[in-house]
Amino acid sequence: MKQQELIKDETEITPQQDTFMVLVDKLRDMPPEAIGSVLDSYERFLKIQAKQAYDAAMAELKKNIPVIIKNKLADMNGKYSYKYANLDTVCSKLDPVLNAYGFGYRWTTHPSDKGVTIGCILTHVQGHSEETLMPVAPHDTSGGKNPIQAIGSTLSYLQRYSLLMALGIAPKNTDTDGVAPEETAMPGLEDWCTAIRDAHSFDEMDRTFREAYSKASALKSKAAKDALGDAREEWRKRKKVGQ
């Protein structure tokens, strides 16, 4: 048999039917020219298999993601306030269901001259992982924080939002169990929030926010006011990053 035919025959291995140890046994009898090709193919197969397992587990996980409530109130020196879900709440809610579906996570930090950013790496037990990288954020010096506290506050913010982004979920403003729909209904709320977040100047953002907040107040919609406050805070953070 010609060497080229031998290589072709010996490389026709089905990874689904062979354990790694069986593959090693087969490699011993193969010519050197074939070993690299077989190992490359096997490695590609394992990566594809791991990605498929990751996607399947993620699909099931998304069906059982718990509701995360914004449980903390941030008071910005009396000028305005907004609600958020702190890192402990986010992790304590997500950890059990993530573990149940074979997921783990960790964060990597990426300092820069404009601040710091974080990447959240979500990993499945079969080996596939994906990283969600947040934009660079300045150190949070609000509330008279010292330099170390400012860094810690920014890291905590980026950690919780990178994890939520990696999973494609968002915290809820309030727990709506037992709350009448008219308490939270505000026509065009999402459009108002988008207009606030996308405003080109402070005056435009402030004018839009005040008009929308007045409407939310007239409706006595606490959830709408919270959402508008969140949109304004996001605008402020974006402008800080762009400075």
ZIKAUR-V541273 format. One record per backbone hydrogen bond with DSSP energy under -1.0 kcal/mol. NH is the residue of the N-H (numbers start at 1). CO is the residue of the C=O. If there is no record, write none. Layout:
NH;CO  NH;CO
This chain:
6;2  7;3  8;4  9;5  10;6  11;7  12;9  13;11  17;14  23;19  24;20  25;21  26;22  27;23  28;24  29;26  30;27  34;31  35;31  38;34  39;35  40;36  41;37  42;38  43;39  44;40  45;41  46;42  47;43  48;44  49;45  50;46  51;47  52;48  53;49  54;50  55;51  56;52  57;53  58;54  59;55  60;56  61;57  62;58  64;61  70;172  71;69  72;84  74;82  76;80  77;75  79;76  82;74  84;72  90;86  91;87  92;88  93;89  94;90  95;91  98;94  99;95  100;96  101;97  102;99  103;98  104;123  106;121  108;119  110;117  112;115  115;112  116;137  119;108  120;132  121;106  122;130  123;104  124;128  125;102  127;124  130;122  132;120  134;118  137;116  140;150  141;139  150;146  151;147  152;148  153;149  154;150  155;151  156;152  157;153  158;154  159;155  160;156  161;157  162;158  163;159  164;160  165;161  166;162  167;163  169;164  172;68  179;176  183;180  184;181  185;181  189;186  192;188  193;189  194;190  195;191  196;192  197;193  198;194  199;196  205;201  206;202  207;203  208;204  209;205  210;206  211;207  212;208  213;209  214;210  215;211  216;212  217;213  218;214  219;215  220;217  221;216  225;221  226;222  227;223  228;224  229;225  230;226  231;227  232;228  233;229  234;230  235;231  236;232  237;233  238;234  239;235  240;236  241;237  242;238
